[in-house]
Each structure stands twice: as C-alpha cells, then as structure tokens.
C-alpha cells in the first residue's frame, strides 16, 4: 500500500514539473510573437502599452500562439494592370473623316513596407550641446525598447524607464518622444530621441528642461549624439 502511494506521488510530481515547463515555454513564445498584436491594441483602443501587453499575453497563454499569429502579417503588393485594346495600333475611321489611334498601355503599382525598427536598441551618447550652468551629465547611455505597428511606434527608454511614442519619419529614420516629463528635485525634462542611418545608425537625444532651483537657469537644454546599436 505504501509503495503504491509513493508511486502515485512521484507520478503527480513529474506531471506538475511537465505542466510548469510547458507553461513557461508558452509564456516565452507569447512574449516573442505578440509585439505586433500589442501595438495594434494600443493604436485601436488607446490603452497604455503596459495594459495592452498584459491582456494580450494573458489571451495568448489561454488561447495559444494562434491568437498572436493572426496579427503578424507581411503584405507585398505587386500588381500589373494592362488594358490591351488590340495587338497593335488600331485605326478607327469616324463618319466625318477623322482618324483616332489608340495604343495599349501598362500600369504597375508596388506598395513598399515601412522601415522595421522594432526590438531593443542601445544608445551611447556624448554631450554636444549644453545650456551654461545647467549641470547636465556629460555622457548619457541606456537601452530603449520599441514595438512597431506600421509607421507608428511605442516603447520606452531611459533610467528609470519612461514610456514613449513616435513614428517612422523616412526611409532610414525614426523619432521617439517621452509621454511624460522626467523630474528630479530640481528640474522636469521632456526627452526626444531622433535616429538616422547613413552608413551606421546614429542617435541624437535631447533634454528640454524647466528648473526651479536658485542654482540653475529656469530652462535647461542638452543634446547628446552617439551610436545607436540594435541588440
């Protein structure tokens, strides 16, 4: 009897380990595959990034990866419309003696996909512009995370992490702006990161600050420039 109980207990323990491992694997796959679904949630419902991510991952774990797979699509349109009137030039004689010649024509339309910048990046900037007496740091570095839906971007950057939004601005450029000001005991600063790729990606981070300290100017402006590296 005791041997049977040990056997049943061992079987339940192994089953629990298997279920826990399966759930952990599904959770990791959901985080990797649901970025586009999260971005769509933000753009269509107006909810915050954190709320959309939480409810999307919950649905993915409950309904399976197909919940997010349906939102990940790549569309390429390459159509050619031809309007052949005849195999060659045709001549139609009108009653009044006028002649009309109609030639065949071909129209081609191609829809291009926007620049893909989704993922994790690392910015390492050195100060290039500074308002005198602002006492801003010389170096600014850190990670930024971007989720993309078409040309629209959401994400976060800075330490502590600050929610941000932005857009694709060109064939090789994008911009992210902080959703709210970052404040310490002296200043509140809005942050913007613009990125451009000529040969390699370069970022320009700007702080535009309002200060309330007798030891600093009422407004402070700083700019840092450096490489932007995709992780």
C-alpha positions as CSV (number, residue, x, y, z in Angstrom):
1,X,0.0,0.0,0.0
2,X,2.8,2.4,0.9
3,X,4.6,1.6,-2.3
4,X,1.5,2.4,-4.3
5,X,1.2,5.8,-2.5
6,X,4.9,6.6,-3.3
7,X,4.3,5.7,-6.9
8,X,1.2,7.9,-7.3
9,X,3.0,10.8,-5.5
10,X,6.0,10.5,-7.8
11,X,3.8,10.5,-10.9
12,X,1.9,13.6,-9.7
13,X,5.2,15.4,-9.1
14,X,6.6,14.6,-12.6
15,X,3.3,15.7,-14.1
16,X,3.5,19.0,-12.2
17,X,7.0,19.6,-13.5
18,X,5.9,18.9,-17.1
19,X,3.0,21.3,-16.9
20,X,5.1,24.0,-15.3
21,X,7.8,23.6,-18.0
22,X,5.2,23.7,-20.8
23,X,3.6,26.9,-19.4
24,X,7.0,28.6,-19.1
25,X,7.8,27.7,-22.7
26,X,4.4,29.1,-23.9
27,X,4.9,32.3,-21.9
28,X,8.3,32.9,-23.5
29,X,6.9,32.2,-27.1
30,X,4.0,34.6,-26.4
31,X,6.4,37.4,-25.4
32,X,8.4,36.9,-28.7
33,X,5.5,36.7,-31.1
34,X,2.9,39.2,-29.7
35,X,4.6,42.5,-30.3
36,X,2.5,43.4,-33.3
37,X,-0.7,42.4,-31.5
38,X,0.3,44.7,-28.6
39,X,1.0,47.6,-30.9
40,X,-2.4,47.1,-32.7
41,X,-4.1,47.1,-29.3
42,X,-2.5,50.4,-28.4
43,X,-3.4,52.1,-31.7
44,X,-7.0,50.8,-31.8
45,X,-8.1,51.0,-28.2
46,X,-6.0,53.9,-26.9
47,X,-4.9,51.9,-23.9
48,X,-1.4,52.2,-22.3
49,X,1.4,49.9,-23.5
50,X,1.5,48.1,-20.2
51,X,-2.2,47.3,-20.2
52,X,-2.2,46.1,-23.8
53,X,0.8,43.9,-23.2
54,X,-0.7,42.3,-20.1
55,X,-4.1,41.4,-21.6
56,X,-2.5,40.3,-24.9
57,X,-0.1,37.9,-23.2
58,X,-2.9,36.6,-21.0
59,X,-5.0,35.8,-24.1
60,X,-2.0,34.2,-25.8
61,X,-1.4,31.9,-22.8
62,X,-5.0,31.0,-22.6
63,X,-5.9,30.6,-26.4
64,X,-2.5,29.6,-27.7
65,X,0.0,31.2,-30.1
66,X,-2.6,31.4,-32.9
67,X,-4.1,34.4,-31.1
68,X,-1.0,36.4,-32.0
69,X,-0.1,34.6,-35.2
70,X,-3.1,36.0,-36.9
71,X,-1.9,39.6,-36.3
72,X,1.6,39.1,-37.7
73,X,1.3,39.5,-41.4
74,X,3.6,40.6,-44.2
75,X,1.9,42.0,-47.2
76,X,3.6,42.6,-50.5
77,X,1.5,44.0,-53.4
78,X,3.0,43.8,-56.8
79,X,0.2,44.2,-59.4
80,X,0.3,44.9,-63.1
81,X,-2.8,46.2,-64.8
82,X,-2.8,46.0,-68.6
83,X,-5.5,47.4,-70.8
84,X,-4.9,45.9,-74.2
85,X,-7.0,47.4,-76.9
86,X,-5.5,45.5,-79.8
87,X,-2.4,43.6,-80.6
88,X,-1.0,46.7,-82.3
89,X,-2.1,50.2,-83.1
90,X,-5.7,50.3,-84.4
91,X,-7.3,52.9,-86.6
92,X,-10.9,53.8,-86.4
93,X,-12.4,56.0,-89.1
94,X,-15.2,58.3,-88.0
95,X,-18.1,59.3,-90.2
96,X,-16.7,62.9,-90.6
97,X,-13.4,61.6,-91.9
98,X,-11.4,62.0,-88.6
99,X,-9.0,59.2,-87.5
100,X,-8.4,58.1,-83.9
101,X,-5.4,55.9,-82.9
102,X,-5.5,54.0,-79.6
103,X,-2.4,52.3,-78.2
104,X,-2.2,49.7,-75.4
105,X,-0.7,50.8,-72.0
106,X,0.6,49.1,-68.9
107,X,0.3,50.4,-65.3
108,X,2.4,48.9,-62.5
109,X,1.8,49.6,-58.8
110,X,4.1,48.4,-55.9
111,X,3.4,49.0,-52.2
112,X,6.5,49.2,-50.1
113,X,6.8,48.2,-46.4
114,X,7.8,50.7,-43.8
115,X,11.2,50.6,-42.1
116,X,11.3,48.0,-39.4
117,X,12.9,49.3,-36.1
118,X,11.1,47.0,-33.6
119,X,13.3,45.5,-30.9
120,X,15.9,46.5,-28.3
121,X,18.5,49.2,-29.0
122,X,21.4,50.7,-27.0
123,X,22.3,54.4,-27.2
124,X,25.7,55.7,-26.1
125,X,25.8,59.5,-26.4
126,X,28.3,62.2,-25.6
127,X,27.1,65.7,-24.8
128,X,27.4,68.1,-27.8
129,X,25.1,71.0,-26.7
130,X,24.6,72.3,-23.2
131,X,23.0,75.4,-21.6
132,X,25.6,77.1,-19.4
133,X,25.3,76.3,-15.6
134,X,22.7,73.5,-16.2
135,X,25.0,70.8,-14.7
136,X,23.7,68.1,-17.1
137,X,25.6,64.8,-17.3
138,X,28.5,64.5,-19.9
139,X,27.6,61.0,-21.0
140,X,24.1,59.5,-21.5
141,X,23.6,55.9,-22.3
142,X,21.0,53.2,-21.9
143,X,18.6,50.8,-23.6
144,X,15.4,51.6,-25.5
145,X,12.6,49.1,-26.4
146,X,10.4,49.6,-29.5
147,X,7.1,48.0,-30.5
148,X,6.0,48.8,-34.1
149,X,2.7,48.9,-35.8
150,X,3.1,50.1,-39.4
151,X,4.7,53.6,-39.1
152,X,3.6,54.0,-35.5
153,X,6.0,53.3,-32.7
154,X,5.6,52.8,-28.9
155,X,8.1,51.8,-26.4
156,X,10.3,53.1,-23.5
157,X,13.8,54.5,-22.9
158,X,15.9,56.0,-20.1
159,X,16.6,55.0,-16.5
160,X,14.1,54.8,-14.9
161,X,12.2,53.5,-17.9
162,X,9.9,56.2,-19.4
163,X,7.0,55.3,-21.8
164,X,7.4,56.9,-25.3
165,X,5.7,57.1,-28.6
166,X,6.9,58.0,-32.1
167,X,6.9,57.2,-35.8
168,X,8.9,56.3,-38.8
169,X,10.0,59.6,-40.4
170,X,11.8,58.4,-43.5
171,X,13.4,55.5,-45.4
172,X,16.2,55.4,-42.7
173,X,15.0,57.5,-39.8
174,X,12.6,57.5,-36.8
175,X,11.7,59.6,-33.7
176,X,10.6,58.7,-30.2
177,X,9.3,61.2,-27.7
178,X,8.7,60.6,-24.0
179,X,5.0,60.5,-23.0
180,X,5.6,62.5,-19.7
181,X,8.3,64.7,-18.2
182,X,11.1,63.1,-16.1
183,X,11.5,65.1,-12.9
184,X,14.0,65.2,-10.1
185,X,14.3,67.6,-7.1
186,X,15.5,70.4,-9.4
187,X,14.1,70.0,-13.0
188,X,11.4,68.4,-15.1
189,X,12.7,67.3,-18.6
190,X,10.9,66.1,-21.7
191,X,13.0,63.8,-23.8
192,X,13.2,63.1,-27.5
193,X,15.4,60.7,-29.5
194,X,15.8,61.0,-33.2
195,X,17.7,58.3,-35.2
196,X,19.1,58.3,-38.7
197,X,21.1,55.8,-40.7
198,X,23.5,56.9,-43.3
199,X,26.2,54.2,-43.0
200,X,25.5,53.2,-39.4
201,X,22.7,54.2,-37.0
202,X,23.3,57.5,-35.1
203,X,21.1,58.9,-32.4
204,X,20.5,62.4,-31.1
205,X,19.0,62.6,-27.7
206,X,17.6,66.0,-26.4
207,X,16.5,67.1,-23.0
208,X,14.3,70.2,-22.7
209,X,14.0,71.0,-19.0
210,X,12.2,73.5,-16.8
211,X,14.0,74.0,-13.5
212,X,13.0,75.5,-10.1
213,X,16.4,75.9,-8.4
214,X,18.2,79.1,-7.4
215,X,21.4,77.5,-8.6
216,X,20.2,76.7,-12.2
217,X,18.7,78.6,-15.1
218,X,14.9,78.5,-15.4
219,X,15.3,76.5,-18.6
220,X,18.0,74.0,-19.5
221,X,18.6,72.3,-22.8
222,X,21.0,69.4,-23.5
223,X,21.8,67.3,-26.5
224,X,23.8,64.1,-26.8
225,X,25.0,62.4,-30.0
226,X,26.3,58.9,-30.4
227,X,25.9,55.4,-32.0
228,X,22.6,53.6,-31.8
229,X,23.2,49.8,-31.7
230,X,20.5,47.2,-32.3
231,X,20.7,44.3,-29.9
